[in-house]
Amino acid sequence: FARTPERVERGRYLVQGVLGCESCHSAKDWTQHGAPNQPGMELAGQPLPIPDFPGTIVAPNLTPDADTGSARWSDDQIARAIREGIKHDDSILFPMMPYSEYKTLSDEDVASVVAYLRSLAPVRNPLPVSRTNFPVNYLVRSAAEPVVDPVSGPDPSNVVARGKYMVHLGCG
């Protein structure tokens, strides 16, 4: 995807605001009020502490680090993970990632998210692999849905439709 300043800024707005990507993909400082992101670890991924979950869910490093992040993933692989729930290795993301909601993310907005992620400074953050135990691992296999047609956003002049689109993405 072309990386224009407008796309990078729109992507920043979506990632840091509407889509809330940092909620899962950034390690938190739980010792401080509001659990802010750990400095320098924004979007660098983390294992998610889910008590009694049958396995381990890891939000991956989205920064363009060549060894531990997204640098080797194509733009299309990142877009596919966001909207369809299919990882760069063709396995299925655990549906805690709200790809069922993000399948309506417009082609332009998903390109903006990818452009923003590509603009980040790489952060080296080795993480374990996500693993779901039986029987949950079998249930997850059917969660992904392909997006086969172009997705256009609402007419920018229709403020109600635009608002509805943004609320759907941000609030599900």
C-alpha positions in Angstrom: 0.0 0.0 0.0 1.2 3.5 -0.8 2.5 5.2 2.4 1.4 8.8 2.1 1.4 11.2 5.1 -2.4 11.2 5.0 -2.6 7.5 5.2 -0.1 7.3 8.0 -2.0 9.9 10.0 -5.4 8.2 9.3 -3.9 4.9 10.4 -2.5 6.4 13.6 -6.0 7.8 14.4 -7.6 4.4 13.8 -4.9 2.3 15.6 -4.5 4.5 18.6 -8.1 5.5 18.9 -11.1 4.0 17.1 -9.8 0.4 16.8 -8.0 0.3 20.1 -5.2 -1.9 18.9 -2.9 -0.8 21.7 -5.3 -2.4 24.2 -4.0 -5.9 23.4 -0.8 -5.3 21.4 0.9 -3.0 23.9 2.3 -4.2 27.3 0.8 -2.3 30.2 2.2 -0.9 33.4 -0.3 -2.3 35.8 1.3 -0.5 38.8 0.1 2.9 37.6 -3.4 4.3 37.5 -5.0 3.7 34.2 -2.4 1.0 33.2 -0.6 3.1 30.6 1.4 1.5 27.9 5.0 0.5 28.9 7.2 3.2 27.3 8.9 2.0 24.1 6.6 -1.1 23.9 3.7 0.3 22.0 2.3 -2.3 19.6 5.2 -4.6 20.4 2.9 -7.4 21.5 2.4 -9.3 24.7 1.0 -12.6 26.1 -2.5 -11.9 27.3 -3.2 -12.9 30.9 -6.5 -14.8 30.6 -7.1 -16.8 33.8 -8.3 -20.4 33.2 -8.0 -20.1 29.4 -7.1 -23.5 27.9 -3.9 -22.3 26.3 -2.0 -19.1 25.8 -3.1 -16.2 23.6 -0.4 -13.8 22.4 -1.1 -10.5 20.7 1.8 -10.3 18.2 4.4 -7.6 17.7 3.0 -5.3 15.1 6.1 -3.1 14.8 8.3 -3.7 11.7 11.1 -5.6 13.6 12.6 -8.1 11.2 13.1 -10.9 13.7 10.1 -10.5 16.1 7.6 -8.3 14.4 5.8 -7.7 11.1 8.7 -6.6 8.8 8.6 -9.9 6.9 4.8 -9.9 6.5 3.4 -8.4 3.3 0.9 -5.6 3.4 -1.8 -8.0 2.2 -0.9 -10.5 5.0 -1.4 -7.8 7.6 -4.7 -6.6 6.0 -5.9 -10.3 5.8 -5.2 -10.8 9.5 -7.0 -7.6 10.4 -10.1 -8.2 8.3 -10.2 -12.0 8.0 -8.5 -13.4 11.0 -5.9 -15.4 9.0 -2.3 -15.0 10.1 0.8 -14.6 7.9 1.4 -18.3 8.3 -2.2 -19.1 7.2 -3.3 -20.2 10.7 -6.4 -18.7 12.3 -6.2 -15.9 14.8 -8.1 -16.5 18.1 -11.4 -14.5 17.7 -10.5 -12.3 20.6 -9.1 -10.3 17.8 -12.2 -8.5 16.5 -11.7 -9.4 12.8 -15.4 -10.2 12.5 -16.1 -6.5 13.2 -13.1 -5.3 11.1 -14.2 -7.1 8.0 -16.2 -4.0 7.3 -13.1 -1.8 7.6 -12.9 0.0 4.2 -10.0 -0.9 1.8 -8.7 2.7 2.3 -8.8 2.4 6.1 -7.1 -1.0 6.2 -4.4 0.5 3.9 -4.1 3.4 6.3 -3.6 1.0 9.3 -1.0 -0.9 7.4 0.8 2.3 6.4 0.9 3.5 10.0 2.2 0.1 11.3 4.9 0.3 8.7 5.9 3.7 9.9 6.6 2.6 13.5 10.1 2.2 14.9 10.9 -1.5 15.1 10.8 -3.0 18.6 12.6 -6.3 19.3 10.2 -8.3 21.5 10.5 -12.1 21.4 7.1 -13.6 22.3 5.8 -17.1 22.8 3.5 -18.6 20.2 -0.3 -18.5 20.8 -1.6 -22.0 21.6 -5.1 -23.1 22.2 -5.9 -26.5 23.7 -8.5 -29.1 22.7 -11.4 -28.6 22.1 -11.1 -24.8 21.7 -8.4 -25.2 19.0 -11.0 -27.0 16.8 -13.6 -24.3 17.4 -11.2 -21.5 16.4 -10.6 -23.1 13.0 -14.0 -22.1 11.7 -13.9 -18.5 13.0 -12.2 -16.8 10.0 -14.2 -15.5 7.0 -12.7 -14.3 3.8 -13.4 -10.9 2.4 -13.8 -11.5 -1.3 -15.2 -8.1 -2.5 -13.8 -4.6 -2.2 -15.0 -2.8 0.9 -15.8 0.8 0.5 -16.5 3.1 3.4 -19.5 5.3 3.6 -19.9 8.5 1.5 -17.9 11.1 3.4 -20.6 13.7 2.9 -23.1 11.5 4.7 -22.2 12.2 8.3 -24.7 9.8 9.8 -23.4 6.9 7.8 -19.8 7.9 8.5 -20.6 8.0 12.2 -22.4 4.7 12.1 -19.3 3.2 10.4 -16.9 4.5 13.0 -19.1 3.4 15.9 -19.4 -0.1 14.5 -15.6 -0.3 14.2 -14.9 1.2 17.6 -17.7 -0.2 19.6 -18.6 -3.4 17.7 
